[in-house]
Amino acid sequence: GGCWHQCCPGRNNACWAPGTRRARCYCDSYCERTGDCCEDYHAVCRHAAVGCAVGPWGPWSRCSSLCGVGSKARSRQVTVPPRHGGEPCPDLKQRRGCLGEHPTCGTAK
């Protein structure tokens, strides 16, 4: 029994083995989300998993508003995409509020 020679990436209901109490347990990477992995899944299948890696954050953009409330954004790139059930990528974009303070703001009405 167990996952030996049955590891599958993604969701694949054909990758199962008889588990404890004759219930099916799964050897696909989706089993980590559903919590029904075979007991030896991590030892046998996870060795091929590659988690996502991302680069550094880029600079913040200019405020979207010259005068008053606006927003800024920044992003980063994926350097290594996840494979074989590895950790998914974290957020690649961030946004935050800002206040535009262009020199002409004080004179505008």
HELIX and SHEET records of a PDB file:
HELIX    1   1 THR A   20  ARG A   22  5                                   3    
HELIX    2   2 CYS A   31  THR A   34  1                                   4    
HELIX    3   3 TYR A   41  VAL A   44  1                                   4    
HELIX    4   4 ARG A   46  ALA A   48  5                                   3    
HELIX    5   5 PRO A  103  GLY A  106  5                                   4    
SHEET    1   A 2 TRP A  16  PRO A  18  0                                        
SHEET    2   A 2 ARG A  24  TYR A  26 -1                                        
SHEET    1   B 2 ALA A  53  VAL A  54  0                                        
SHEET    2   B 2 VAL A  78  VAL A  80 -1                                        
SHEET    1   C 2 CYS A  67  SER A  75  0                                        
SHEET    2   C 2 LYS A  93  GLU A 101 -1                                        
END                                                                             
